[in-house]
Every structure is written in structure tokens, then in C-alpha cells.
């Protein structure tokens, strides 16, 4: 039996994000959160990257933040 993409799909991605954020937010606010290390070649876990094109005021504010906080 083959697995399809739907097999791994999270039914309510927004709810999943809220749950994940809710569990991490207290330690982020306290400065005690410990992020996973960057995966090395052969590691079974790799993070997810998301590229979202932005424009207008969001792009201007983002670029300002990037340059203001090198």
C-alpha cells in the first residue's frame, strides 16, 4: 500500500500552529527556549523553509528591520 501526500496532511494547520506556538511561547518570552541544532548531512530531520513574496508596506518594514538589526 503506497502512502499519499494526504496521509501526512494536517487537517487544521492553523490549529496545529497555535498548539505549537502555545507550547513554545512561554520559554521564548523567558529566553529559555533551546532551538534544535542545524541538521547535518544524513540527519533524518530537516526543517521546513517557506518563501513568501511580500510587497508594499510589509516589504518596506521588513527591509528596514533587516538593515536596522544586522
N, C-alpha and C positions, 0 to 999 in steps of 0.2 A: 504494500500500500504506500503510495507516494504522499509526501506532505505538500500542501499548497501554501501559498502566502497567507490565505485566510486562516490557516491553522494557528499561525503565530500572531495574528492581529489582535490588538487590544480593543475590546468592544467600545469603551468610552475613554479615549485618550486623554481628554480634559480631566476626567476624574482620576485617572492614573497619575497625571502630572500633579494634581492637587494633593494626592496622597503622598507622593514622593517629596514634594516641597514641604508639606506639613511635617514630615518626619525629619527633614534636614534643617529647616529654618531656625529652630532654637539654637542648634550648635553653630550655625552660620552667624547668627546675631551675637553669640557669646565669643566668637572667634576660636571655637574649639573643634571645628569641623576639619577632618583629615581626608583630603581627596585621595583617590586611588592614584598610584603612580602611572606614568605614561607607559602603555603596553610596549613590550619589546617584540622583536621578530619571533614568531612562534607562539606567543601568548594566545590563549583561547579567547580572551576578552579584548575587544576593541570598542572604543567609544563611537557614538553616532555624531556625525557632523551634519549640520543643516545650514544651507546657504539660502538666504532670503534677500532678494533685491529690495532695496529701500530707496525712496526718493523724497523730495520736498523737505519739510522741516525736520523729519526724522533723520534724514541723511545729514543735514547740516549740523544738528545737535550731536549726532554720533561722531562725526569728524571732529567737531570742537572738543568733545570728551577725549578722543584718541590723542589729539595733539596737546591737550592741556595736561594729560596724565601719562607721560611717556613711561 
